[in-house]
Amino acid sequence: MVREIRIYIEGSGDESEDESTTENIPPTRPGFRSRIPAGKETTAGLRAGFVHLFKELYDFAESKGIKILSIMSGSRRDACDDFLMSVESYPESFNVLLVDSESPVSESHTPWEHLRSRKEDQPWILDSLGIDDACCHLMVQTMEAWFIADIDALNKFYNGGFKADYLREKLENQSVEKVLKYNLTKWLKSATDETSKGKYHKTRHAPKLLALLDIDKVRKASPSCDRLFITLTKIIEMT
């Protein structure tokens, strides 16, 4: 019976974010190899953003007596290293790896198969052979795909000067998951270059944007996000 879900996420956060706003992650994680220690301020903001984004899952898990930990690991390789170590160190937990796909995902590939097919992610990703497909999830092609899935949230955050119509025109008849990584960042910066907050900046803006997203909109626009929620909901329901 699962009593803990540990989600290892690619990325770091805003150094200025107040650590007290995040969930309590122990400062020492025995055996972990991540080059970004738990509790370091650079991970604080983004972790808090994901906690907000996953609130529905957190609340459901809590009602079943299950604890969820969202753990920022830094680079995708560090996230995978932390995940693999957790599989060994916390076998009683349900361990999840959540990383960017970085490139288009073939409909015939599972997330693990996609990562293993990428030369850029070898050889370290090959250590994942034999691990359940349900443990690997992708932000396709990067986390920014989830941002453009909710243009209303972007408009609320950036307020005056945000070019919502520009983004809607770019996305017309196109899935957010089909937008290339380069274009995701380019479009966001172009849509925000005249706002009071300035151009989109990942470490400064992403934590707050995550907290504003309407998860129903994101799940509807992004099958990868929907898959993550469906998978974790089933794990929680099994308790």
C-alpha positions in Angstrom: 0.0 0.0 0.0 1.4 3.4 -1.1 1.7 6.0 1.6 4.0 8.4 -0.1 4.3 9.7 -3.7 7.7 11.3 -4.6 7.8 13.4 -7.7 11.3 14.3 -9.0 11.0 17.3 -11.3 13.5 18.8 -13.7 14.1 22.5 -12.9 15.0 25.0 -10.3 13.4 28.2 -9.0 13.7 31.8 -8.1 16.4 32.6 -5.5 14.3 35.4 -4.1 11.4 33.2 -3.3 10.6 32.7 0.4 11.5 29.2 1.4 8.7 29.3 4.0 6.1 29.2 1.3 7.1 25.7 0.2 6.4 22.3 1.7 8.9 21.0 4.2 11.5 18.9 2.4 14.1 17.5 4.8 17.5 19.3 4.3 19.3 15.9 4.1 18.3 13.3 1.6 20.5 10.3 2.4 22.2 8.8 -0.7 21.0 11.3 -3.1 23.3 12.4 -5.9 21.6 15.6 -7.1 23.9 18.6 -7.5 21.2 20.9 -6.1 20.8 20.0 -2.4 17.3 19.8 -1.0 16.2 23.0 0.6 18.5 25.2 -1.4 16.8 28.6 -2.2 17.1 28.2 -5.9 14.6 25.3 -5.8 12.1 27.1 -3.5 9.9 29.1 -5.9 9.4 26.5 -8.6 8.6 23.8 -6.1 5.9 26.0 -4.5 4.5 26.6 -8.0 4.2 22.9 -8.7 2.6 22.4 -5.3 -0.1 24.9 -6.3 -0.5 23.2 -9.7 -0.9 19.8 -8.1 -3.2 21.0 -5.4 -6.0 18.8 -6.5 -3.7 15.7 -6.2 -2.3 16.9 -2.8 -5.8 17.3 -1.4 -7.0 14.0 -2.7 -3.9 12.2 -1.4 -4.2 13.9 2.0 -7.8 12.6 2.3 -6.4 9.1 1.8 -3.6 9.5 4.3 -0.9 9.7 1.5 1.9 12.3 1.4 3.1 13.9 -1.8 6.5 15.4 -2.2 7.4 17.5 -5.2 11.2 17.7 -5.3 13.1 20.0 -7.6 16.3 18.3 -8.8 17.9 20.8 -11.2 19.0 19.3 -14.5 17.2 16.5 -16.2 20.1 14.2 -15.5 20.1 15.1 -11.8 16.3 14.5 -11.8 16.8 11.1 -13.2 19.6 10.3 -10.8 17.5 11.4 -7.9 14.6 9.4 -9.2 16.6 6.2 -9.6 18.2 6.6 -6.2 14.7 7.0 -4.7 13.5 3.8 -6.4 16.3 2.1 -4.5 16.1 4.0 -1.2 12.3 4.4 -1.0 10.9 1.2 -2.6 7.7 1.5 -0.6 6.9 4.9 -2.2 5.5 5.6 -5.7 8.4 7.4 -7.4 7.8 9.6 -10.4 10.2 11.3 -12.8 8.8 14.5 -14.4 11.0 16.1 -17.1 10.7 18.0 -20.3 10.6 15.9 -23.5 12.9 18.5 -25.2 11.8 17.4 -28.6 8.6 16.0 -30.4 7.3 12.8 -28.9 6.3 10.0 -31.3 2.8 8.7 -30.7 4.2 5.2 -30.7 6.7 5.9 -27.9 6.1 5.7 -24.2 7.8 8.5 -22.2 10.7 6.1 -21.3 11.1 5.1 -24.9 11.2 8.7 -26.0 13.9 9.6 -23.5 16.0 6.5 -24.3 15.8 7.3 -28.0 17.4 10.7 -27.5 21.2 10.6 -27.9 21.3 13.7 -25.8 19.9 11.7 -22.8 22.2 8.8 -23.1 23.9 6.9 -21.5 22.4 7.8 -18.1 18.8 7.4 -19.1 19.5 3.7 -19.9 19.6 3.0 -16.2 15.9 3.3 -16.3 15.4 0.0 -18.2 12.8 -2.2 -16.6 11.1 0.6 -14.6 7.3 0.9 -14.9 6.0 3.2 -17.6 3.7 4.8 -15.0 6.7 6.3 -13.3 7.8 8.5 -16.1 6.0 11.6 -17.3 6.9 14.4 -19.7 6.2 18.2 -19.9 5.9 18.2 -23.7 8.1 19.7 -25.1 8.9 22.0 -22.1 7.1 23.3 -19.1 6.2 26.4 -21.1 3.8 24.3 -23.1 1.6 24.2 -20.0 1.8 28.0 -19.7 0.5 28.6 -23.2 -2.3 26.2 -22.5 -3.9 28.8 -20.3 -3.6 32.2 -22.0 -6.0 33.7 -19.5 -3.6 32.9 -16.6 -0.7 34.5 -18.6 -2.9 37.6 -19.2 -3.7 37.9 -15.5 0.0 37.6 -14.5 1.4 40.0 -17.1 -1.6 42.3 -17.1 -1.3 45.4 -19.4 0.8 44.9 -22.5 0.4 41.2 -22.8 -0.3 40.1 -26.4 -2.9 37.4 -25.9 -4.2 37.6 -29.5 -0.6 37.0 -30.7 -0.4 33.7 -28.8 -3.9 32.6 -29.9 -3.0 33.3 -33.5 0.2 31.2 -33.2 -1.7 28.4 -31.5 -4.6 28.3 -34.0 -5.3 24.7 -34.9 -2.1 23.5 -33.2 -1.7 21.4 -30.1 0.5 23.0 -27.4 2.5 19.7 -27.3 3.4 20.1 -31.0 5.0 23.5 -30.5 8.8 23.2 -30.7 10.8 24.0 -27.6 12.5 27.0 -29.4 9.1 28.4 -30.4 7.6 28.0 -26.9 10.2 30.4 -25.4 10.2 32.7 -28.4 6.5 33.1 -28.5 6.3 33.8 -24.7 9.0 36.4 -24.9 7.4 38.1 -27.9 4.0 38.1 -26.2 5.4 39.7 -23.0 8.1 42.1 -24.3 5.8 45.1 -23.7 4.5 44.2 -20.3 5.4 45.9 -17.0 7.1 42.6 -15.8 9.2 42.5 -18.9 9.9 39.5 -21.2 9.1 36.1 -19.9 11.9 34.9 -17.6 11.8 31.3 -16.5 13.2 31.6 -13.0 11.5 34.8 -12.1 8.1 34.2 -13.7 7.5 30.5 -13.9 6.8 29.8 -10.2 4.1 32.4 -10.1 2.6 31.3 -13.4 2.4 27.7 -12.2 0.3 28.9 -9.3 -2.1 30.7 -11.6 -2.8 28.0 -14.1 -6.2 26.4 -14.4 -5.3 22.8 -14.2 -8.5 21.7 -16.1 -7.5 23.9 -19.1 -3.9 22.5 -19.0 -5.1 18.9 -18.8 -7.5 19.4 -21.7 -4.8 21.0 -23.9 -1.9 18.7 -22.8 -2.4 14.9 -22.9 0.9 14.5 -21.0 -0.4 16.6 -18.1 -3.7 14.7 -18.1 -1.8 11.4 -18.1 0.1 12.5 -15.0 -3.1 13.3 -13.1 -4.8 10.2 -14.2 -1.9 8.0 -13.2 -1.5 9.6 -9.7 -5.2 9.6 -9.1 -5.3 5.8 -9.8 -2.4 5.3 -7.4 -4.2 7.3 -4.7 -7.5 5.5 -5.3 -5.8 2.1 -4.8 -5.0 2.9 -1.1 
